[in-house]
């Protein structure tokens, strides 16, 4: 490096004859280089303090020589930095390629293992293979087709309900079969899940559950249909219904999985759809039969809630009115954000109209005897 820089410094010092010893260009640039490298020409006359009016040819030569010296020093460093960056890029590419090859090998091994495990013949109670429709194919084809059928059936089990007939046939005489069927969600309608660090998950019972079950238990066949698993929901149903008003329980495996949501297909209930009412916190839950459902909205756990009391009145009004097709009634509330509040508002309007009609009839009945008496006196 010294051999490379020394000629440059010689050129710098040779360009200083017109500059004094304490000129800024001499003291800041050339003098230190010449003194460190032992280059002659660093002794010049003292500076008088007057700045030259314009740079002479010596100053121009000095600036060019300084730039050349800086380029000579920084060139090898830049080249080394570029080589390091290129080496880093090559290492990253090699690591990425290795990771992809490893992932491919693991996926291949997993696929082969899955075909081997899930593509084997089913076994009976004695441990013997059960014949199937794939026995006549080559061994490898048998394994692949059985594995494909297995995963296809498993996917179908998740998407489709466990049965196309979720409830048994309606009861016949001498047993009593309620005329209507009420299908109700458990979570956020009857119960509210809460979690705390000290107790973990707990379910809060909504005010009015007992009243609702007692009021509609004789008029409706009550079915709890929830998107929770049976392991979670079964003991919860037992806790809220000690009297046994709930006749049937359906869980997540009975739902239909559509577009990332568990949808309750009421057509699989084995009941007359004109007599089925679904109560849920989400409209998406009964999107296949939108005019059979009532969306209450999610209960937030408030202890002052009165929705179930109003719901009992709404359901009893439908049942006692002998509605032939509940869909004609629920269709009128399908566009309401809060169907129960809309029902209460309409019921209040109806009562007001009935009150005014009764008053009008009473006034007419009061006027009729007076007019008849006046007519008699007039005739006399």
RANOR-V79859 format. One record per residue. N is the residue number from 1. PSI is psi in whole degrees, 0 to 359 (* if undefined). Layout:
BEGIN
N|PSI  N|PSI
END
This chain:
BEGIN
1|319  2|320  3|330  4|323  5|331  6|315  7|323  8|319  9|326  10|318  11|323  12|314  13|328  14|339  15|7  16|12  17|331  18|356  19|141  20|168  21|326  22|20  23|144  24|320  25|326  26|314  27|330  28|337  29|300  30|316  31|314  32|318  33|317  34|322  35|323  36|328  37|359  38|37  39|129  40|163  41|12  42|352  43|113  44|170  45|153  46|156  47|133  48|349  49|346  50|128  51|138  52|147  53|330  54|147  55|135  56|185  57|333  58|319  59|320  60|318  61|323  62|315  63|318  64|320  65|322  66|318  67|320  68|321  69|318  70|320  71|322  72|327  73|318  74|342  75|307  76|326  77|317  78|320  79|319  80|321  81|319  82|321  83|322  84|318  85|320  86|320  87|320  88|319  89|318  90|323  91|319  92|319  93|318  94|319  95|320  96|318  97|320  98|318  99|319  100|318  101|322  102|317  103|319  104|319  105|318  106|320  107|320  108|315  109|319  110|320  111|317  112|317  113|319  114|318  115|321  116|319  117|309  118|352  119|3  120|158  121|146  122|152  123|144  124|190  125|332  126|2  127|13  128|150  129|138  130|122  131|148  132|185  133|356  134|3  135|333  136|354  137|162  138|159  139|313  140|320  141|322  142|311  143|315  144|316  145|322  146|318  147|318  148|317  149|323  150|310  151|329  152|316  153|323  154|318  155|320  156|324  157|326  158|318  159|315  160|155  161|157  162|336  163|152  164|2  165|84  166|332  167|151  168|171  169|150  170|151  171|148  172|163  173|143  174|7  175|154  176|126  177|115  178|148  179|337  180|161  181|126  182|118  183|122  184|140  185|154  186|305  187|132  188|3  189|307  190|331  191|154  192|120  193|136  194|145  195|138  196|160  197|329  198|324  199|344  200|212  201|133  202|155  203|124  204|134  205|131  206|139  207|133  208|4  209|311  210|319  211|316  212|312  213|322  214|322  215|326  216|358  217|329  218|345  219|340  220|143  221|110  222|128  223|123  224|119  225|104  226|154  227|2  228|162  229|157  230|326  231|325  232|317  233|331  234|309  235|333  236|320  237|320  238|324  239|330  240|350  241|68  242|339  243|348  244|32  245|331  246|120  247|324  248|157  249|128  250|141  251|195  252|325  253|348  254|359  255|169  256|125  257|111  258|123  259|44  260|12  261|150  262|108  263|139  264|109  265|103  266|345  267|346  268|6  269|348  270|40  271|160  272|117  273|340  274|352  275|11  276|131  277|127  278|130  279|121  280|169  281|349  282|135  283|331  284|337  285|331  286|37  287|338  288|335  289|74  290|335  291|10  292|2  293|157  294|122  295|116  296|341  297|159  298|135  299|131  300|5  301|7  302|138  303|349  304|9  305|140  306|16  307|319  308|329  309|315  310|325  311|321  312|318  313|318  314|313  315|320  316|324  317|318  318|314  319|315  320|340  321|350  322|41  323|129  324|322  325|110  326|339  327|330  328|331  329|312  330|337  331|328  332|340  333|3  334|334  335|0  336|138  337|327  338|92  339|325  340|318  341|322  342|321  343|316  344|321  345|315  346|323  347|320  348|320  349|319  350|318  351|322  352|318  353|320  354|323  355|316  356|321  357|321  358|321  359|321  360|319  361|319  362|322  363|321  364|320  365|329  366|323  367|330  368|311  369|322  370|318  371|324  372|321  373|321  374|322  375|321  376|315  377|326  378|322  379|326  380|*
END
